[in-house]
Amino acid sequence: MMSIAQQLQKLKDRLASSDRMPVAFLGHGSPMNAIEDNDYSRSWARLGQSLPQPQAILVVSAHWMTKGSTLVNVTARPETIHDFHGFPQELFAQQYPALGAPDIAAEVVSILASHHAEGDDTWGLDHGAWSVLKFLYPDANVPVFQLSIDMKADMPEHIKIGRALRSLRDRGVLILGSGNVVHNLRALRWGGGPAHAWAEEFDALFAERLGAGDLDTLADRGKLGRLLTEAHPSLDHYLPALTVAGAADDKDQLMFMNSSIDLGSVSMRSFIYY
């Protein structure tokens, strides 16, 4: 089995000869990862060194939830949103001053017209976006805009949104999802205890089905059963993974990163299609 370093080098070599952008989903976990030097932040930095420079980045973050519509941020200068509380001041001082991409964002509104898409000028970059982007592209020199997740839409709809966005990959747009494959804050083990058995089971099931290209199962509440409920009391951190998976196709190769459970009930599993 190749090491992560070898996989990243393979990704870099392949992308160097291609104009097509990859799609990526990163398990972002605790906001503290944005200011800590740890395995996760270092892996994001290494990934950033392997990725090409996009024309723009479209972020689907777990932290922009809407109901009944899919919003696309069309602002020219998105603000850095500190959407958390109870953390050190250093975290609130973080800024990610990337420009927006209003022209491309407006096109995305049209592309997703059948998914109740609308332009929005009230959002910016929440911590699901900037906490990982600051490691991927630390100079904040790539335009960024966000796409909301419609919490009223069923899971297959989010896969369809990803499919509708595929063509952006051939135009230099990096589609980046940010959430967690397992995310149950009610079951956190702050003392650093072992992962819950159901967390490990859902994480393994997700990886196995994703590797098999079985998105139907990953978007089927009945097939996932109680495991889905245990892993995700709310689906906000899961839906971006489905959108990213939908944006891939059979020409892509799949790579996993950070396949670990943090704090007992938060999977940091990340994956890249390239």
VOPAGU-2260 file (C-alpha; in pm, 1 decimal, decimal comma):
REM VOPAGU-2260
SITE   aa  ch    i         X         Y         Z
SITE  MET   A    0       0,0       0,0       0,0
SITE  MET   A    1     134,0     343,9     -92,5
SITE  SER   A    2     205,9     592,4     183,9
SITE  ILE   A    3      23,9     925,9     189,5
SITE  ALA   A    4     342,6    1094,4      66,2
SITE  GLN   A    5     356,9     856,4    -230,8
SITE  GLN   A    6     -12,1     908,3    -305,4
SITE  LEU   A    7      28,9    1285,1    -295,5
SITE  GLN   A    8     323,4    1264,1    -532,2
SITE  LYS   A    9     115,9    1048,5    -767,8
SITE  LEU   A   10    -164,5    1305,3    -749,6
SITE  LYS   A   11      78,9    1587,6    -822,0
SITE  ASP   A   12     234,6    1404,8   -1118,1
SITE  ARG   A   13    -102,0    1324,6   -1272,9
SITE  LEU   A   14    -245,3    1673,3   -1229,3
SITE  ALA   A   15      66,2    1832,0   -1378,8
SITE  SER   A   16     -31,1    1687,7   -1716,7
SITE  SER   A   17    -402,4    1764,3   -1690,6
SITE  ASP   A   18    -612,8    2077,9   -1713,9
SITE  ARG   A   19    -885,7    1912,9   -1511,5
SITE  MET   A   20    -918,1    2004,9   -1146,2
SITE  PRO   A   21    -964,1    1743,0    -875,2
SITE  VAL   A   22   -1251,6    1745,9    -628,7
SITE  ALA   A   23   -1183,7    1709,3    -258,9
SITE  PHE   A   24   -1365,4    1654,6      68,0
SITE  LEU   A   25   -1181,5    1741,2     388,8
SITE  GLY   A   26   -1288,3    1640,2     736,2
SITE  HIS   A   27   -1230,3    1968,5     917,6
SITE  GLY   A   28   -1315,1    1867,7    1275,9
SITE  SER   A   29   -1260,1    2114,3    1557,7
SITE  PRO   A   30   -1206,6    2483,1    1474,4
SITE  MET   A   31    -886,8    2455,2    1680,7
SITE  ASN   A   32    -727,3    2268,6    1390,4
SITE  ALA   A   33    -705,5    2607,9    1218,5
SITE  ILE   A   34    -447,1    2733,6    1467,7
SITE  GLU   A   35    -279,9    2414,9    1580,1
SITE  ASP   A   36      22,7    2241,6    1430,2
SITE  ASN   A   37    -105,3    1885,1    1422,4
SITE  ASP   A   38    -135,4    1587,3    1190,3
SITE  TYR   A   39    -447,5    1728,0    1027,5
SITE  SER   A   40    -321,2    2078,8     957,0
SITE  ARG   A   41       9,6    1941,9     828,9
SITE  SER   A   42    -172,2    1701,7     596,1
SITE  TRP   A   43    -379,1    1989,3     452,7
SITE  ALA   A   44     -61,7    2186,7     389,8
SITE  ARG   A   45      97,1    1889,5     211,8
SITE  LEU   A   46    -216,0    1844,1       3,2
SITE  GLY   A   47    -208,8    2211,1     -93,2
SITE  GLN   A   48     147,5    2170,3    -218,9
SITE  SER   A   49      27,5    1886,6    -444,4
SITE  LEU   A   50    -274,9    2064,8    -588,7
SITE  PRO   A   51    -261,9    2296,6    -889,7
SITE  GLN   A   52    -351,2    2664,1    -864,6
SITE  PRO   A   53    -723,0    2688,4    -948,3
SITE  GLN   A   54    -896,6    2974,2   -1125,3
SITE  ALA   A   55   -1147,4    2971,1    -840,1
SITE  ILE   A   56   -1259,6    2753,6    -549,5
SITE  LEU   A   57   -1619,9    2654,4    -482,4
SITE  VAL   A   58   -1665,4    2545,3    -120,2
SITE  VAL   A   59   -1955,9    2336,2       5,9
SITE  SER   A   60   -1932,6    2375,0     382,7
SITE  ALA   A   61   -2130,4    2203,3     656,2
SITE  HIS   A   62   -2172,1    2542,2     822,3
SITE  TRP   A   63   -2390,9    2716,1     564,9
SITE  MET   A   64   -2730,9    2553,8     594,2
SITE  THR   A   65   -3043,1    2671,8     415,2
SITE  LYS   A   66   -3395,2    2532,5     390,7
SITE  GLY   A   67   -3570,9    2505,2      57,6
SITE  SER   A   68   -3303,8    2673,9    -154,7
SITE  THR   A   69   -2941,1    2638,4    -260,1
SITE  LEU   A   70   -2766,8    2972,1    -214,8
SITE  VAL   A   71   -2452,3    3078,4    -398,2
SITE  ASN   A   72   -2246,0    3359,6    -250,7
SITE  VAL   A   73   -2185,6    3619,8    -522,1
SITE  THR   A   74   -1995,8    3883,5    -322,5
SITE  ALA   A   75   -1668,1    4025,8    -453,3
SITE  ARG   A   76   -1504,9    4031,8    -108,9
SITE  PRO   A   77   -1643,1    3759,3     120,7
SITE  GLU   A   78   -1590,5    3827,8     488,8
SITE  THR   A   79   -1423,4    3580,0     722,7
SITE  ILE   A   80   -1699,3    3443,6     946,5
SITE  HIS   A   81   -1616,6    3326,1    1298,9
SITE  ASP   A   82   -1917,1    3101,7    1348,4
SITE  PHE   A   83   -1831,0    2949,3    1687,2
SITE  HIS   A   84   -1796,3    3053,3    2049,0
SITE  GLY   A   85   -1595,6    2958,7    2355,2
SITE  PHE   A   86   -1261,2    2935,9    2173,8
SITE  PRO   A   87    -934,5    3131,7    2222,7
SITE  GLN   A   88    -910,8    3486,7    2090,8
SITE  GLU   A   89    -638,8    3373,5    1849,8
SITE  LEU   A   90    -904,1    3182,9    1658,4
SITE  PHE   A   91   -1133,7    3485,6    1634,0
SITE  ALA   A   92    -842,0    3691,5    1503,2
SITE  GLN   A   93    -799,1    3463,6    1199,8
SITE  GLN   A   94    -870,1    3623,4     861,2
SITE  TYR   A   95    -874,0    3471,6     514,1
SITE  PRO   A   96    -885,9    3770,0     277,9
SITE  ALA   A   97    -948,6    3591,1     -51,5
SITE  LEU   A   98   -1152,9    3765,2    -317,2
SITE  GLY   A   99   -1485,2    3623,6    -427,8
SITE  ALA   A  100   -1569,9    3499,6    -776,9
SITE  PRO   A  101   -1899,0    3676,1    -856,6
SITE  ASP   A  102   -1896,6    3596,7   -1229,2
SITE  ILE   A  103   -1849,0    3223,2   -1181,4
SITE  ALA   A  104   -2086,7    3225,4    -884,5
SITE  ALA   A  105   -2355,8    3381,1   -1104,4
SITE  GLU   A  106   -2303,5    3099,8   -1356,3
SITE  VAL   A  107   -2343,4    2843,8   -1079,7
SITE  VAL   A  108   -2679,6    2997,8    -992,8
SITE  SER   A  109   -2784,9    2926,1   -1353,0
SITE  ILE   A  110   -2633,5    2577,1   -1355,6
SITE  LEU   A  111   -2827,6    2488,3   -1040,7
SITE  ALA   A  112   -3152,7    2658,9   -1139,8
SITE  SER   A  113   -3343,0    2329,8   -1111,7
SITE  HIS   A  114   -3212,4    2294,2    -755,4
SITE  HIS   A  115   -3373,5    2619,2    -637,2
SITE  ALA   A  116   -3047,0    2812,6    -659,2
SITE  GLU   A  117   -3033,1    3181,8    -578,1
SITE  GLY   A  118   -2754,5    3435,7    -552,4
SITE  ASP   A  119   -2667,4    3560,0    -204,1
SITE  ASP   A  120   -2469,5    3861,3     -84,6
SITE  THR   A  121   -2497,6    3812,2     292,0
SITE  TRP   A  122   -2264,8    3516,6     352,1
SITE  GLY   A  123   -1886,0    3498,6     338,8
SITE  LEU   A  124   -1635,2    3226,6     429,1
SITE  ASP   A  125   -1731,2    3029,7     739,3
SITE  HIS   A  126   -1482,4    2825,0     937,0
SITE  GLY   A  127   -1563,1    2512,1     736,5
SITE  ALA   A  128   -1404,3    2697,2     445,5
SITE  TRP   A  129   -1123,8    2914,2     580,2
SITE  SER   A  130    -995,4    2673,1     846,1
SITE  VAL   A  131    -874,6    2438,7     571,3
SITE  LEU   A  132    -811,9    2691,9     292,5
SITE  LYS   A  133    -553,1    2870,8     505,6
SITE  PHE   A  134    -339,4    2555,2     477,9
SITE  LEU   A  135    -424,0    2462,1     117,9
SITE  TYR   A  136    -366,5    2811,7     -23,5
SITE  PRO   A  137    -207,3    3016,0     257,3
SITE  ASP   A  138    -159,1    3325,8      42,1
SITE  ALA   A  139    -537,4    3355,7      -7,2
SITE  ASN   A  140    -462,4    3434,5    -371,4
SITE  VAL   A  141    -739,2    3223,8    -529,7
SITE  PRO   A  142   -1096,9    3358,9    -555,1
SITE  VAL   A  143   -1337,8    3165,1    -332,0
SITE  PHE   A  144   -1713,5    3140,9    -305,8
SITE  GLN   A  145   -1947,0    2918,3    -109,4
SITE  LEU   A  146   -2249,8    2705,4    -192,1
SITE  SER   A  147   -2506,3    2635,7      80,2
SITE  ILE   A  148   -2652,0    2295,9     166,0
SITE  ASP   A  149   -3030,4    2270,5     143,0
SITE  MET   A  150   -3133,4    2080,4     453,8
SITE  LYS   A  151   -3479,5    2016,3     310,0
SITE  ALA   A  152   -3344,1    1837,7       3,1
SITE  ASP   A  153   -3308,5    1460,4      31,3
SITE  MET   A  154   -2964,0    1301,2      12,3
SITE  PRO   A  155   -2973,8    1196,3    -355,7
SITE  GLU   A  156   -3040,7    1559,8    -445,9
SITE  HIS   A  157   -2700,2    1659,5    -310,9
SITE  ILE   A  158   -2532,9    1400,3    -532,9
SITE  LYS   A  159   -2721,5    1545,7    -830,4
SITE  ILE   A  160   -2592,5    1893,0    -740,7
SITE  GLY   A  161   -2238,0    1756,8    -752,6
SITE  ARG   A  162   -2302,0    1604,4   -1093,7
SITE  ALA   A  163   -2438,8    1934,4   -1221,3
SITE  LEU   A  164   -2117,6    2104,9   -1109,8
SITE  ARG   A  165   -1876,8    1860,2   -1279,3
SITE  SER   A  166   -1820,1    2079,4   -1583,5
SITE  LEU   A  167   -1659,8    2345,1   -1362,5
SITE  ARG   A  168   -1364,0    2111,9   -1312,6
SITE  ASP   A  169   -1265,1    2158,2   -1676,6
SITE  ARG   A  170   -1267,7    2535,2   -1628,3
SITE  GLY   A  171   -1013,8    2548,8   -1348,4
SITE  VAL   A  172   -1257,3    2541,0   -1055,9
SITE  LEU   A  173   -1166,6    2334,9    -750,4
SITE  ILE   A  174   -1478,5    2191,7    -584,5
SITE  LEU   A  175   -1404,3    2152,8    -213,6
SITE  GLY   A  176   -1636,2    1994,4      40,2
SITE  SER   A  177   -1582,1    2047,5     412,0
SITE  GLY   A  178   -1757,6    1851,3     685,1
SITE  ASN   A  179   -1705,5    1513,7     853,3
SITE  VAL   A  180   -1792,0    1157,4     752,8
SITE  VAL   A  181   -1895,0    1097,8    1116,2
SITE  HIS   A  182   -2005,4    1394,0    1328,0
SITE  ASN   A  183   -2187,9    1340,2    1655,6
SITE  LEU   A  184   -2105,7    1615,9    1903,6
SITE  ARG   A  185   -2335,8    1461,9    2164,4
SITE  ALA   A  186   -2105,4    1161,4    2192,1
SITE  LEU   A  187   -1766,3    1338,9    2210,1
SITE  ARG   A  188   -1501,5    1187,7    2434,3
SITE  TRP   A  189   -1306,8    1492,0    2546,2
SITE  GLY   A  190   -1062,0    1282,3    2744,2
SITE  GLY   A  191    -935,9    1121,7    2425,7
SITE  GLY   A  192   -1098,1     783,1    2474,9
SITE  PRO   A  193   -1138,3     525,8    2199,6
SITE  ALA   A  194   -1372,0     576,2    1907,5
SITE  HIS   A  195   -1728,5     455,4    1948,4
SITE  ALA   A  196   -1787,0     124,4    1772,1
SITE  TRP   A  197   -2069,1     274,2    1562,8
SITE  ALA   A  198   -1840,8     560,7    1454,8
SITE  GLU   A  199   -1577,4     319,2    1330,5
SITE  GLU   A  200   -1844,2     104,4    1163,8
SITE  PHE   A  201   -2003,4     393,0     975,2
SITE  ASP   A  202   -1665,9     535,5     874,2
SITE  ALA   A  203   -1555,8     196,9     738,8
SITE  LEU   A  204   -1886,7     144,9     559,8
SITE  PHE   A  205   -1862,9     488,1     399,7
SITE  ALA   A  206   -1508,1     426,9     276,8
SITE  GLU   A  207   -1594,4      81,4     141,0
SITE  ARG   A  208   -1906,5     197,7     -45,5
SITE  LEU   A  209   -1735,4     511,0    -175,7
SITE  GLY   A  210   -1447,2     301,2    -305,8
SITE  ALA   A  211   -1698,3      76,9    -480,7
SITE  GLY   A  212   -1870,9     376,3    -638,7
SITE  ASP   A  213   -2194,7     286,4    -460,8
SITE  LEU   A  214   -2335,8     631,8    -400,9
SITE  ASP   A  215   -2690,3     495,8    -397,5
SITE  THR   A  216   -2626,3     321,4     -66,0
SITE  LEU   A  217   -2451,9     626,9      80,5
SITE  ALA   A  218   -2762,1     834,0       4,7
SITE  ASP   A  219   -3019,0     579,9     123,3
SITE  ARG   A  220   -3150,9     628,4     477,0
SITE  GLY   A  221   -3309,0     284,2     475,6
SITE  LYS   A  222   -2988,1     101,2     384,5
SITE  LEU   A  223   -2774,7     301,7     626,9
SITE  GLY   A  224   -3029,7     259,0     904,7
SITE  ARG   A  225   -2939,9     328,2    1264,8
SITE  LEU   A  226   -2574,1     380,0    1179,4
SITE  LEU   A  227   -2658,4     699,6     993,4
SITE  THR   A  228   -2859,1     832,9    1287,0
SITE  GLU   A  229   -2578,6     754,5    1531,0
SITE  ALA   A  230   -2310,4     900,0    1306,9
SITE  HIS   A  231   -2514,4    1208,0    1213,3
SITE  PRO   A  232   -2788,0    1336,8    1445,7
SITE  SER   A  233   -2800,5    1613,1    1182,4
SITE  LEU   A  234   -2682,0    1561,5     824,4
SITE  ASP   A  235   -2508,8    1898,0     783,4
SITE  HIS   A  236   -2155,0    1754,8     803,1
SITE  TYR   A  237   -2240,3    1457,8     578,9
SITE  LEU   A  238   -2408,1    1627,5     283,1
SITE  PRO   A  239   -2094,3    1804,3     149,0
SITE  ALA   A  240   -1932,0    1460,8     111,6
SITE  LEU   A  241   -2219,7    1349,7    -111,7
SITE  THR   A  242   -2190,3    1660,6    -328,4
SITE  VAL   A  243   -1817,5    1604,0    -375,7
SITE  ALA   A  244   -1874,5    1237,4    -459,2
SITE  GLY   A  245   -2133,8    1341,6    -714,1
SITE  ALA   A  246   -1883,7    1571,0    -885,7
SITE  ALA   A  247   -1651,7    1276,3    -957,8
SITE  ASP   A  248   -1682,3    1036,7   -1249,5
SITE  ASP   A  249   -1543,9     703,1   -1365,8
SITE  LYS   A  250   -1226,4     864,0   -1503,1
SITE  ASP   A  251   -1120,0     966,9   -1154,0
SITE  GLN   A  252    -897,3     790,1    -907,5
SITE  LEU   A  253    -986,4     800,7    -537,7
SITE  MET   A  254    -742,3     876,9    -257,1
SITE  PHE   A  255    -815,2     877,7     116,8
SITE  MET   A  256    -641,4    1089,6     382,5
SITE  ASN   A  257    -667,4    1126,1     761,2
SITE  SER   A  258    -861,4     804,6     815,0
SITE  SER   A  259    -900,0     845,0    1190,3
SITE  ILE   A  260   -1172,4     915,6    1446,7
SITE  ASP   A  261   -1110,8    1220,8    1665,8
SITE  LEU   A  262   -1262,6    1265,2    2013,3
SITE  GLY   A  263   -1449,6     937,9    1982,0
SITE  SER   A  264   -1718,8    1052,1    1740,2
SITE  VAL   A  265   -1572,1    1279,5    1469,3
SITE  SER   A  266   -1425,5    1113,5    1162,3
SITE  MET   A  267   -1147,3    1314,4    1005,6
SITE  ARG   A  268   -1154,0    1099,6     691,2
SITE  SER   A  269   -1083,3    1304,7     380,7
SITE  PHE   A  270   -1086,9    1202,1      15,6
SITE  ILE   A  271    -975,5    1338,6    -316,8
SITE  TYR   A  272   -1084,5    1242,6    -666,8
SITE  TYR   A  273    -826,3    1318,3    -933,5
